[in-house]
Amino acid sequence: MDKLIEYPQLIKRILTEYIELCRPSQQDIETFLITDEENGHYMWMNLGWQKGERITGMTVYVRIRDGKFWIEEDWTEDGIATDLVRAGVPKEDIVLAFHEPGMRQYTDFAVVS
């Protein structure tokens, strides 16, 4: 697997599938994918109104850095890491960056500081 080509395509596909699933149920909230492929940033964003309240928020933010997926934010039920593993990404190429570096050793994923 050529990580430089495959990893960006993979995360875009996974996040696009999630966004498509969310669209029918949230009519007043836009869900969209923001990408900065040159720098390896991929974000699933929500924007809109619900019951008079402004909704703005990041559901998932993943960076591709040093040949690894760095999951900075993840509010999905099963976790984007699960989807990446199912797609064939080795666990050592996934960093749960939302955990502080000292806690990453207790996960099944990459330990990077």
N, CA and C atoms as a LAMMPS dump frame, in Angstrom:
ITEM: TIMESTEP
0
ITEM: NUMBER OF ATOMS
339
ITEM: BOX BOUNDS ff ff ff
-5.0000000000000000e+02 5.0000000000000000e+02
-5.0000000000000000e+02 5.0000000000000000e+02
-5.0000000000000000e+02 5.0000000000000000e+02
ITEM: ATOMS id mol type element x y z
1 1 1 N 0.85 -1.177 0
2 1 2 C 0 0 0
3 1 3 C 0.893 1.237 0
4 2 1 N 0.742 2.101 -1.001
5 2 2 C 1.467 3.357 -1.057
6 2 3 C 0.726 4.373 -0.201
7 3 1 N 1.234 4.601 0.991
8 3 2 C 0.553 5.442 1.984
9 3 3 C 0.289 6.86 1.476
10 4 1 N 1.227 7.408 0.715
11 4 2 C 1.066 8.782 0.24
12 4 3 C -0.139 8.939 -0.677
13 5 1 N -0.483 7.879 -1.382
14 5 2 C -1.631 7.914 -2.297
15 5 3 C -2.876 7.333 -1.641
16 6 1 N -2.729 6.186 -1.004
17 6 2 C -3.872 5.449 -0.458
18 6 3 C -4.499 6.097 0.78
19 7 1 N -3.693 6.58 1.705
20 7 2 C -4.238 7.088 2.966
21 7 3 C -5.166 8.296 2.776
22 8 1 N -4.782 9.298 1.966
23 8 2 C -5.718 10.412 1.751
24 8 3 C -7.027 9.961 1.097
25 9 1 N -6.943 9.075 0.13
26 9 2 C -8.155 8.577 -0.535
27 9 3 C -9.04 7.823 0.448
28 10 1 N -8.43 7.027 1.298
29 10 2 C -9.165 6.221 2.264
30 10 3 C -9.916 7.087 3.273
31 11 1 N -9.259 8.07 3.868
32 11 2 C -9.936 8.885 4.88
33 11 3 C -11.034 9.729 4.249
34 12 1 N -10.822 10.205 3.03
35 12 2 C -11.877 10.958 2.344
36 12 3 C -13.09 10.067 2.072
37 13 1 N -12.849 8.832 1.667
38 13 2 C -13.955 7.906 1.4
39 13 3 C -14.737 7.608 2.675
40 14 1 N -14.036 7.3 3.753
41 14 2 C -14.702 6.972 5.029
42 14 3 C -15.516 8.16 5.54
43 15 1 N -14.922 9.347 5.549
44 15 2 C -15.64 10.513 6.053
45 15 3 C -16.814 10.895 5.153
46 16 1 N -16.656 10.754 3.856
47 16 2 C -17.75 11.037 2.926
48 16 3 C -18.922 10.094 3.173
49 17 1 N -18.647 8.824 3.442
50 17 2 C -19.719 7.86 3.735
51 17 3 C -20.477 8.267 4.999
52 18 1 N -19.768 8.685 6.035
53 18 2 C -20.423 9.145 7.264
54 18 3 C -21.303 10.366 6.998
55 19 1 N -20.773 11.315 6.262
56 19 2 C -21.509 12.547 5.97
57 19 3 C -22.776 12.239 5.185
58 20 1 N -22.682 11.361 4.218
59 20 2 C -23.865 10.984 3.432
60 20 3 C -24.92 10.327 4.318
61 21 1 N -24.512 9.528 5.283
62 21 2 C -25.468 8.893 6.199
63 21 3 C -26.168 9.914 7.093
64 22 1 N -25.492 10.999 7.445
65 22 2 C -26.053 12.004 8.358
66 22 3 C -26.99 12.984 7.67
67 23 1 N -26.82 13.213 6.414
68 23 2 C -27.596 14.249 5.723
69 23 3 C -29.107 14.082 5.809
70 24 1 N -29.672 12.905 5.559
71 24 2 C -31.138 12.81 5.583
72 24 3 C -31.763 13.103 6.944
73 25 1 N -31.088 12.813 8.032
74 25 2 C -31.691 12.958 9.36
75 25 3 C -31.55 14.368 9.945
76 26 1 N -30.667 15.175 9.415
77 26 2 C -30.416 16.501 9.986
78 26 3 C -30.657 17.572 8.917
79 27 1 N -31.912 17.914 8.677
80 27 2 C -32.25 18.821 7.591
81 27 3 C -31.818 20.265 7.837
82 28 1 N -31.787 20.713 9.079
83 28 2 C -31.404 22.091 9.372
84 28 3 C -29.922 22.244 9.691
85 29 1 N -29.196 21.136 9.637
86 29 2 C -27.766 21.173 9.927
87 29 3 C -27.004 20.647 8.713
88 30 1 N -26.082 21.449 8.231
89 30 2 C -25.236 21.018 7.121
90 30 3 C -24.076 20.191 7.665
91 31 1 N -23.776 19.125 6.989
92 31 2 C -22.592 18.332 7.324
93 31 3 C -21.714 18.322 6.082
94 32 1 N -20.428 18.579 6.267
95 32 2 C -19.558 18.631 5.105
96 32 3 C -18.133 18.268 5.482
97 33 1 N -17.373 17.929 4.465
98 33 2 C -15.98 17.535 4.619
99 33 3 C -15.094 18.7 4.193
100 34 1 N -14.178 19.068 5.054
101 34 2 C -13.187 20.095 4.75
102 34 3 C -11.843 19.382 4.627
103 35 1 N -11.164 19.59 3.505
104 35 2 C -9.87 18.936 3.317
105 35 3 C -8.793 19.951 2.948
106 36 1 N -7.63 19.693 3.451
107 36 2 C -6.417 20.401 3.058
108 36 3 C -5.437 19.28 2.724
109 37 1 N -5.563 18.765 1.516
110 37 2 C -4.773 17.592 1.136
111 37 3 C -3.282 17.875 1.105
112 38 1 N -2.922 19.089 0.739
113 38 2 C -1.502 19.437 0.668
114 38 3 C -0.821 19.254 2.025
115 39 1 N -1.552 19.565 3.103
116 39 2 C -0.998 19.452 4.451
117 39 3 C -1.553 18.278 5.236
118 40 1 N -2.435 17.474 4.621
119 40 2 C -2.922 16.25 5.255
120 40 3 C -3.976 16.434 6.331
121 41 1 N -4.887 17.395 6.161
122 41 2 C -5.937 17.644 7.148
123 41 3 C -7.304 17.268 6.57
124 42 1 N -8.121 16.563 7.384
125 42 2 C -9.445 16.097 6.963
126 42 3 C -10.409 16.295 8.124
127 43 1 N -11.46 17.097 7.902
128 43 2 C -12.371 17.442 8.981
129 43 3 C -13.821 17.285 8.541
130 44 1 N -14.612 16.614 9.384
131 44 2 C -16.056 16.517 9.205
132 44 3 C -16.66 17.574 10.107
133 45 1 N -17.354 18.534 9.493
134 45 2 C -17.875 19.701 10.193
135 45 3 C -19.392 19.735 10.128
136 46 1 N -20.028 20.28 11.163
137 46 2 C -21.478 20.476 11.213
138 46 3 C -21.744 21.963 11.416
139 47 1 N -22.79 22.463 10.743
140 47 2 C -23.112 23.872 10.829
141 47 3 C -24.605 24.066 10.591
142 48 1 N -25.267 24.838 11.451
143 48 2 C -26.683 25.115 11.245
144 48 3 C -27.38 25.529 12.522
145 49 1 N -28.7 25.282 12.551
146 49 2 C -29.536 25.656 13.69
147 49 3 C -30.387 24.476 14.112
148 50 1 N -30.585 24.327 15.424
149 50 2 C -31.436 23.271 15.961
150 50 3 C -32.149 23.817 17.196
151 51 1 N -33.477 23.886 17.124
152 51 2 C -34.309 24.387 18.232
153 51 3 C -33.836 25.755 18.732
154 52 1 N -33.528 26.645 17.783
155 52 2 C -33.107 27.998 18.141
156 52 3 C -31.673 28.123 18.602
157 53 1 N -30.928 27.038 18.609
158 53 2 C -29.52 27.045 19.043
159 53 3 C -28.603 26.914 17.823
160 54 1 N -27.542 27.684 17.817
161 54 2 C -26.55 27.605 16.751
162 54 3 C -25.707 26.349 16.953
163 55 1 N -25.569 25.589 15.884
164 55 2 C -24.757 24.371 15.905
165 55 3 C -23.517 24.614 15.047
166 56 1 N -22.368 24.541 15.647
167 56 2 C -21.098 24.556 14.918
168 56 3 C -20.212 23.545 15.617
169 57 1 N -19.63 22.707 14.872
170 57 2 C -18.765 21.748 15.542
171 57 3 C -18.073 20.785 14.614
172 58 1 N -16.994 20.304 15.119
173 58 2 C -16.186 19.328 14.427
174 58 3 C -16.564 17.956 14.979
175 59 1 N -16.953 17.047 14.092
176 59 2 C -17.262 15.68 14.519
177 59 3 C -16.003 14.826 14.461
178 60 1 N -15.233 14.981 13.393
179 60 2 C -13.992 14.213 13.231
180 60 3 C -12.93 15.128 12.631
181 61 1 N -11.724 15.022 13.169
182 61 2 C -10.57 15.708 12.59
183 61 3 C -9.417 14.718 12.58
184 62 1 N -8.93 14.424 11.37
185 62 2 C -7.826 13.473 11.193
186 62 3 C -6.731 14.167 10.39
187 63 1 N -5.497 13.975 10.835
188 63 2 C -4.34 14.456 10.079
189 63 3 C -3.545 13.247 9.613
190 64 1 N -2.944 13.379 8.464
191 64 2 C -1.98 12.375 8.019
192 64 3 C -0.612 13.022 8.192
193 65 1 N 0.142 12.435 9.094
194 65 2 C 1.429 13.026 9.489
195 65 3 C 2.445 11.905 9.661
196 66 1 N 3.59 12.036 9.034
197 66 2 C 4.67 11.05 9.143
198 66 3 C 4.192 9.643 8.776
199 67 1 N 3.313 9.539 7.769
200 67 2 C 2.838 8.234 7.303
201 67 3 C 1.841 7.565 8.223
202 68 1 N 1.268 8.327 9.146
203 68 2 C 0.29 7.778 10.091
204 68 3 C -0.963 8.644 10.108
205 69 1 N -2.078 8.022 10.471
206 69 2 C -3.307 8.752 10.727
207 69 3 C -3.261 9.247 12.165
208 70 1 N -3.377 10.544 12.37
209 70 2 C -3.44 11.143 13.697
210 70 3 C -4.887 11.555 13.916
211 71 1 N -5.601 10.834 14.744
212 71 2 C -7.001 11.141 15.008
213 71 3 C -7.035 12.143 16.158
214 72 1 N -7.302 13.392 15.805
215 72 2 C -7.274 14.493 16.771
216 72 3 C -8.61 14.66 17.49
217 73 1 N -9.699 14.395 16.783
218 73 2 C -11.051 14.535 17.338
219 73 3 C -11.908 13.452 16.7
220 74 1 N -12.74 12.793 17.504
221 74 2 C -13.6 11.735 16.967
222 74 3 C -14.821 11.56 17.856
223 75 1 N -15.977 11.978 17.339
224 75 2 C -17.229 11.863 18.073
225 75 3 C -18.156 10.832 17.421
226 76 1 N -17.581 9.882 16.661
227 76 2 C -18.388 8.817 16.079
228 76 3 C -18.595 7.724 17.12
229 77 1 N -19.608 6.916 16.902
230 77 2 C -19.968 5.894 17.891
231 77 3 C -18.883 4.832 18.059
232 78 1 N -18.411 4.267 16.954
233 78 2 C -17.416 3.188 17.029
234 78 3 C -15.987 3.671 16.86
235 79 1 N -15.815 4.888 16.385
236 79 2 C -14.48 5.436 16.19
237 79 3 C -13.956 5.233 14.781
238 80 1 N -13.369 6.29 14.248
239 80 2 C -12.781 6.251 12.911
240 80 3 C -11.646 5.232 12.866
241 81 1 N -10.946 5.036 13.968
242 81 2 C -9.852 4.045 14.003
243 81 3 C -10.379 2.655 13.643
244 82 1 N -11.572 2.324 14.097
245 82 2 C -12.179 1.029 13.775
246 82 3 C -12.379 0.887 12.271
247 83 1 N -12.858 1.961 11.638
248 83 2 C -13.059 1.937 10.189
249 83 3 C -11.731 1.801 9.449
250 84 1 N -10.705 2.475 9.934
251 84 2 C -9.39 2.382 9.297
252 84 3 C -8.825 0.966 9.399
253 85 1 N -8.953 0.358 10.563
254 85 2 C -8.459 -1.013 10.746
255 85 3 C -9.22 -1.97 9.826
256 86 1 N -10.544 -1.82 9.769
257 86 2 C -11.351 -2.673 8.87
258 86 3 C -10.928 -2.516 7.411
259 87 1 N -10.429 -1.333 7.056
260 87 2 C -9.99 -1.07 5.686
261 87 3 C -8.571 -1.563 5.425
262 88 1 N -7.937 -2.138 6.442
263 88 2 C -6.607 -2.716 6.249
264 88 3 C -5.445 -1.889 6.755
265 89 1 N -5.703 -0.8 7.441
266 89 2 C -4.616 0.028 7.976
267 89 3 C -4.068 -0.641 9.23
268 90 1 N -2.758 -0.852 9.302
269 90 2 C -2.185 -1.443 10.516
270 90 3 C -2.351 -0.503 11.71
271 91 1 N -2.588 -1.081 12.879
272 91 2 C -2.799 -0.28 14.088
273 91 3 C -1.6 0.61 14.408
274 92 1 N -0.409 0.194 14.011
275 92 2 C 0.775 1.019 14.277
276 92 3 C 0.823 2.268 13.382
277 93 1 N -0.098 2.372 12.419
278 93 2 C -0.209 3.572 11.577
279 93 3 C -1.363 4.469 12.019
280 94 1 N -1.914 4.223 13.203
281 94 2 C -3.029 5.013 13.72
282 94 3 C -2.654 5.534 15.105
283 95 1 N -2.684 6.852 15.262
284 95 2 C -2.379 7.491 16.542
285 95 3 C -3.67 8.092 17.08
286 96 1 N -4.051 7.7 18.272
287 96 2 C -5.211 8.307 18.929
288 96 3 C -4.726 9.573 19.621
289 97 1 N -4.565 10.62 18.833
290 97 2 C -3.944 11.857 19.305
291 97 3 C -4.801 12.606 20.324
292 98 1 N -6.08 12.24 20.434
293 98 2 C -6.926 12.873 21.453
294 98 3 C -6.599 12.35 22.847
295 99 1 N -5.787 11.297 22.943
296 99 2 C -5.262 10.843 24.236
297 99 3 C -3.91 11.511 24.464
298 100 1 N -3.641 11.91 25.68
299 100 2 C -2.34 12.508 25.946
300 100 3 C -1.25 11.456 25.686
301 101 1 N -0.05 11.883 25.29
302 101 2 C 0.999 10.936 24.904
303 101 3 C 1.273 9.841 25.931
304 102 1 N 1.237 10.147 27.206
305 102 2 C 1.503 9.145 28.24
306 102 3 C 0.445 8.065 28.343
307 103 1 N -0.741 8.328 27.853
308 103 2 C -1.84 7.355 27.927
309 103 3 C -1.913 6.461 26.691
310 104 1 N -1.27 6.84 25.608
311 104 2 C -1.371 6.08 24.353
312 104 3 C -0.809 4.675 24.469
313 105 1 N 0.107 4.454 25.401
314 105 2 C 0.68 3.115 25.572
315 105 3 C -0.371 2.1 26.024
316 106 1 N -1.483 2.558 26.554
317 106 2 C -2.533 1.665 27.037
318 106 3 C -3.584 1.364 25.979
319 107 1 N -3.381 1.884 24.755
320 107 2 C -4.285 1.583 23.651
321 107 3 C -3.638 0.51 22.775
322 108 1 N -4.391 0.006 21.824
323 108 2 C -3.853 -0.972 20.871
324 108 3 C -3.212 -0.293 19.67
325 109 1 N -3.082 1.033 19.717
326 109 2 C -2.624 1.786 18.543
327 109 3 C -1.237 2.362 18.771
328 110 1 N -0.762 3.145 17.795
329 110 2 C 0.601 3.673 17.816
330 110 3 C 0.851 4.546 19.036
331 111 1 N 2.06 4.444 19.557
332 111 2 C 2.484 5.273 20.686
333 111 3 C 3.492 6.264 20.109
334 112 1 N 3.059 7.494 19.968
335 112 2 C 3.899 8.551 19.409
336 112 3 C 3.727 9.785 20.272
337 113 1 N 4.833 10.494 20.526
338 113 2 C 4.7 11.728 21.314
339 113 3 C 4.979 12.944 20.48
